[in-house]
């Protein structure tokens, strides 16, 4: 399973798309109706979808998986009692699968048969999304939920977050101990550290400075630089997230501590706590579909009799 994209609704989607292409460094993929699709250099048709809306909210976060994995998800999501529905993607690249609402409203979509595209050249293009992080009222409970219902694995716990993986990347998502539910940030995987640093320079050319970074995290060990986008959310240049084995031992908060005055491995940059917190509250979750069974009753009967 892999993280593919995030789908946002927001006012002035065209202005947001212009920032992400002209300044942040993405490439336009398509405009369909009032939705702008933006891609990176990799093989996914888009990484970010921006749909015009009167309100700002997260439509979904999309993962791609195999048909066998999707069938497992249907059963585990049903067993967990989570609201969900079968779905056929109307977004660029198509595909079909399911969309699931977690206990605090996070909307995760799992697709199969979604199209891929030829990679494109561009040293300063993001390659892909490396992770999407959510704020949570109860991050510990949400971490347990995605392990039980989705088959994800908790990689590490800190005082601030529960880091979760769906493959060998240390985290594809995480849940921040924020006391409320919303989008925390979107992280873009850059080709290398130079691409991250050039990105910082490019934004400085437009009078934008990092809200935090550059630095290197503890859990995941990725290099980072966070910015507050003009259209609201926190976005991150990132690279070199740690790869972990199946038997990776999840760390506890006491395993991830820093010397006085430090909040990352390098300790070379300050963090705009107030600005980041305000931005993290802007994109909440909104479900615009009705729940339907993922497994028909006859399928359940046949399974029980098998």
C-alpha positions in Angstrom: 0.0 0.0 0.0 1.2 3.5 -0.8 0.1 7.1 0.0 -0.8 8.7 -3.3 -2.7 12.1 -2.9 -4.7 14.5 -0.9 -8.0 16.0 -2.1 -8.9 19.5 -0.6 -11.9 21.8 -1.1 -11.3 25.5 -0.6 -12.2 29.0 -1.8 -10.0 30.4 -4.6 -8.7 27.1 -5.7 -7.1 28.7 -8.8 -5.0 31.0 -6.6 -3.9 28.1 -4.4 -2.9 26.1 -7.6 -0.9 29.1 -8.9 1.1 29.3 -5.6 1.8 25.5 -5.6 3.0 25.5 -9.3 4.6 28.9 -9.6 6.4 29.1 -6.2 6.2 25.8 -4.3 7.4 23.9 -7.4 4.6 21.5 -8.5 3.6 20.9 -12.1 0.0 21.3 -13.4 -1.6 18.0 -14.4 -5.2 19.0 -15.4 -8.1 21.2 -14.7 -11.4 19.4 -14.7 -14.4 21.6 -14.0 -13.5 23.6 -10.9 -10.9 21.2 -9.7 -7.1 21.8 -10.2 -4.9 18.7 -10.2 -1.2 19.2 -9.5 1.5 16.5 -9.9 5.1 15.8 -9.0 7.9 14.2 -11.0 6.8 10.6 -10.1 4.3 8.3 -11.7 1.1 9.4 -9.9 -1.3 11.5 -12.1 -1.6 14.0 -9.3 -0.5 14.6 -5.7 -2.9 17.4 -4.7 -6.4 18.1 -5.9 -7.9 21.5 -5.2 -11.7 21.8 -5.7 -13.4 25.1 -5.6 -15.7 25.4 -2.5 -17.1 28.1 -0.3 -15.5 26.3 2.7 -12.1 24.8 3.3 -12.0 21.1 4.3 -10.3 17.8 3.5 -12.3 15.8 1.0 -10.1 12.7 1.4 -6.5 11.3 1.6 -5.9 8.6 -1.0 -3.9 5.4 -0.8 -3.4 2.9 -3.6 -3.2 -0.8 -2.9 -3.7 -4.3 -4.4 -7.0 -6.0 -4.9 -6.2 -8.5 -2.2 -5.4 -5.8 0.2 -8.6 -4.0 -0.6 -10.6 -7.1 0.2 -8.8 -7.4 3.5 -9.7 -3.8 4.2 -13.3 -4.3 3.5 -13.5 -7.0 6.1 -11.4 -5.3 8.8 -13.2 -2.0 8.3 -16.6 -3.8 8.5 -15.5 -5.6 11.7 -14.4 -2.3 13.2 -17.8 -0.8 12.5 -16.4 2.3 10.8 -18.6 4.3 8.4 -17.5 3.5 4.9 -18.8 3.1 1.3 -17.7 1.6 -2.0 -16.4 4.4 -4.3 -15.5 4.9 -7.9 -13.0 7.8 -8.2 -14.1 10.7 -10.3 -10.7 12.3 -9.8 -7.8 12.2 -12.4 -6.5 8.7 -12.9 -9.8 7.0 -11.9 -9.7 3.8 -9.9 -12.2 2.3 -7.5 -12.3 1.0 -4.0 -13.6 2.3 -0.6 -13.6 5.4 1.5 -13.5 5.1 5.2 -14.3 7.6 8.0 -12.2 7.2 11.1 -13.5 7.9 14.6 -12.5 11.6 14.5 -13.7 12.2 11.0 -10.5 11.6 9.0 -11.5 10.4 5.5 -9.2 7.8 4.0 -9.7 6.5 0.4 -8.2 3.2 -0.8 -8.1 2.6 -4.6 -7.2 -0.1 -7.0 -6.8 0.1 -10.8 -5.9 3.8 -10.6 -3.9 4.9 -13.6 -0.2 5.9 -13.4 1.6 8.2 -15.8 5.1 8.6 -17.1 7.5 10.4 -14.8 8.7 13.8 -15.8 12.0 15.5 -15.3 12.5 18.3 -12.8 15.1 18.4 -10.0 13.0 20.8 -8.0 9.7 19.0 -8.5 8.3 17.1 -5.5 8.6 13.4 -6.3 5.5 12.3 -4.3 3.7 12.9 -1.0 5.8 11.4 1.8 3.1 11.8 4.5 -0.1 13.5 5.5 -0.4 14.2 9.2 -3.7 14.9 11.1 -4.4 16.6 14.4 -6.3 14.3 16.8 -8.3 14.7 20.0 -7.0 11.2 21.0 -4.0 10.3 19.0 -3.3 7.1 21.0 -6.8 5.8 20.3 -6.6 6.7 16.6 -3.2 4.9 16.3 -4.7 1.7 17.8 -7.8 2.1 15.5 -5.8 2.3 12.2 -3.7 -0.7 13.3 -6.8 -2.8 14.0 -9.1 -1.5 11.2 -6.6 -0.7 8.4 -3.6 -3.0 9.2 -1.3 0.0 9.6 1.6 -0.2 12.1 2.6 2.3 14.7 6.3 3.1 14.2 7.0 5.6 17.0 5.3 7.6 19.8 6.5 10.9 21.0 5.1 13.5 23.4 3.6 15.2 20.3 2.7 12.5 17.8 1.8 8.9 17.0 3.7 7.9 13.8 2.0 5.3 11.6 3.3 3.4 8.5 1.5 1.4 5.8 4.7 0.1 4.1 8.4 0.3 4.8 8.5 4.1 5.0 8.7 5.1 8.7 5.4 7.0 8.4 2.9 7.7 5.7 0.6 9.4 8.2 0.7 10.5 11.9 -1.7 11.7 14.5 -0.7 14.8 16.5 -1.8 15.1 20.1 -3.5 18.3 19.5 -6.8 18.0 21.3 -8.9 18.6 18.1 -9.3 16.9 14.7 -8.0 18.6 11.5 -5.3 18.5 8.9 -1.9 19.1 10.5 0.3 19.2 7.4 1.1 17.9 4.0 4.7 16.7 3.4 6.2 16.6 -0.1 9.1 14.2 -0.8 11.9 16.0 -2.5 14.7 14.2 -4.5 17.4 15.1 -2.0 18.6 17.6 0.6 19.7 20.0 -2.0 16.2 20.1 -3.4 14.9 20.9 0.0 17.4 23.7 0.5 16.7 25.1 -3.0 13.0 25.1 -2.1 13.7 27.2 1.0 15.7 29.6 -1.2 12.9 29.8 -3.8 10.3 30.7 -1.2 12.7 33.3 0.3 12.7 34.9 -3.1 9.0 35.5 -2.5 9.5 36.8 1.0 8.4 33.6 2.7 10.5 32.1 5.5 10.1 28.7 7.1 7.7 28.4 10.0 10.1 25.7 11.2 13.3 24.4 9.6 15.5 23.5 8.1 16.1 20.6 10.5 16.1 16.8 10.8 13.5 15.0 12.8 14.0 12.3 15.3 11.4 9.7 14.4 11.8 9.0 10.7 15.0 11.0 10.5 13.8 13.1 7.6 15.1 16.5 6.7 12.3 19.1 6.8 11.3 22.7 6.2 7.7 23.8 7.1 5.9 26.7 5.6 2.4 28.2 6.0 0.8 28.3 2.6 -1.0 31.5 1.6 -4.2 29.5 1.1 -4.1 28.1 4.7 -2.4 24.8 5.4 1.0 23.8 6.7 3.1 22.3 3.9 6.5 20.7 4.2 9.6 20.1 2.0 10.9 16.7 3.2 13.5 14.1 2.1 15.2 10.9 3.3 12.5 9.4 5.5 13.9 6.3 7.2 13.0 2.9 5.8 12.1 0.4 8.5 11.8 -3.4 8.7 8.7 -5.3 9.8 10.3 -6.0 13.2 11.1 -2.3 13.8 10.5 -1.7 17.5 8.2 1.2 18.1 9.7 3.9 20.3 8.0 5.5 23.3 7.9 9.2 24.2 10.8 8.7 26.6 12.9 7.4 23.7 12.6 10.7 21.9 13.9 13.5 24.0 16.1 16.5 23.3 18.5 18.7 25.2 17.1 21.9 26.6 16.2 24.3 23.8 16.2 21.6 21.1 13.3 20.2 19.2 15.1 18.3 16.4 18.4 16.7 15.7 20.1 19.8 14.4 18.8 22.5 16.6 19.5 25.3 14.1 16.1 26.9 13.6 13.2 28.3 15.6 9.6 27.2 15.4 6.6 29.5 14.9 4.3 27.6 17.3 1.5 30.1 17.2 1.5 30.5 13.4 1.6 26.8 12.8 -1.2 26.1 15.3 -3.5 28.6 13.6 -2.8 27.1 10.2 -3.4 23.6 11.5 -7.0 24.5 12.4 -8.0 25.7 9.0 -8.8 22.4 7.2 -11.3 20.2 9.1 -12.9 17.0 7.8 -16.2 16.8 6.1 -18.0 13.7 4.9 -20.2 14.2 1.8 -21.3 10.6 1.3 -23.6 8.1 3.0 -22.3 4.9 4.5 -23.0 1.6 2.7 -22.0 -2.0 3.4 -18.7 -3.0 2.0 -19.5 -6.7 2.2 -22.9 -8.0 1.2 -24.8 -10.2 3.7 -24.4 -13.3 1.4 -20.7 -12.8 1.4 -20.6 -12.9 5.2 -22.7 -16.0 5.3 -20.5 -17.8 2.8 -17.4 -16.8 4.8 -18.9 -18.1 8.1 -19.8 -21.4 6.4 -16.4 -21.8 4.8 
